[in-house]
Amino acid sequence: MSRVDEIKAEIERLPNEEITELFRWLSEKDWEHWDQQIEADAQAGRLDFLIREARDEKAKGKLRDL
């Protein structure tokens, strides 16, 4: 049995309140990872195309206020 399978089996034995707590913790970890990835992508210039697209759309008059 893999370590992940063991963890899954342990989770199955948790009470619902603890599963909810674990889910929240995992969600926060996932968002932290996502934030770090976006930051790294931005610093590396991999998101620059979004700025260019927005500027192009603005120049064409296709943007509208939110």
C-alpha positions as CSV (number, residue, x, y, z in Angstrom):
1,M,0.0,0.0,0.0
2,S,1.4,3.4,-1.0
3,R,1.7,6.2,1.5
4,V,-1.1,8.1,-0.2
5,D,-3.4,5.1,0.0
6,E,-2.6,4.9,3.8
7,I,-3.4,8.6,4.2
8,K,-6.7,8.1,2.3
9,A,-7.6,5.2,4.5
10,E,-6.9,7.3,7.6
11,I,-9.0,10.1,6.2
12,E,-11.9,7.7,5.7
13,R,-11.8,7.0,9.5
14,L,-12.0,10.7,10.5
15,P,-15.1,12.3,11.9
16,N,-16.9,14.7,9.6
17,E,-15.7,17.8,11.5
18,E,-12.0,16.7,11.1
19,I,-12.5,16.0,7.4
20,T,-13.9,19.5,7.1
21,E,-10.9,21.0,8.9
22,L,-8.5,18.9,6.7
23,F,-10.3,20.1,3.6
24,R,-10.0,23.7,4.6
25,W,-6.3,23.2,5.4
26,L,-5.7,21.5,2.0
27,S,-7.6,24.3,0.2
28,E,-5.5,26.9,1.8
29,K,-2.3,25.0,0.8
30,D,-3.6,24.7,-2.7
31,W,-4.3,28.5,-2.9
32,E,-0.8,29.2,-1.5
33,H,0.7,27.1,-4.2
34,W,-1.4,28.8,-6.8
35,D,-0.4,32.2,-5.6
36,Q,3.3,31.2,-5.7
37,Q,2.9,29.9,-9.2
38,I,1.2,33.0,-10.4
39,E,3.9,35.2,-8.8
40,A,6.7,33.1,-10.4
41,D,5.0,33.2,-13.8
42,A,4.5,37.0,-13.5
43,Q,8.1,37.6,-12.6
44,A,9.3,35.4,-15.4
45,G,7.2,37.4,-17.9
46,R,4.9,34.4,-18.8
47,L,1.8,36.6,-18.1
48,D,3.0,39.6,-20.2
49,F,0.7,38.5,-23.0
50,L,-2.3,39.3,-20.8
51,I,-1.1,42.9,-20.5
52,R,-0.6,43.1,-24.3
53,E,-4.0,41.7,-25.0
54,A,-5.7,44.2,-22.6
55,R,-3.8,47.1,-24.2
56,D,-4.8,45.9,-27.6
57,E,-8.5,45.6,-26.6
58,K,-8.4,49.1,-25.0
59,A,-6.9,50.6,-28.1
60,K,-9.7,49.0,-30.1
61,G,-12.3,50.4,-27.7
62,K,-13.5,47.0,-26.8
63,L,-13.1,47.3,-23.0
64,R,-16.0,48.4,-20.8
65,D,-16.1,49.5,-17.2
66,L,-17.0,46.9,-14.6
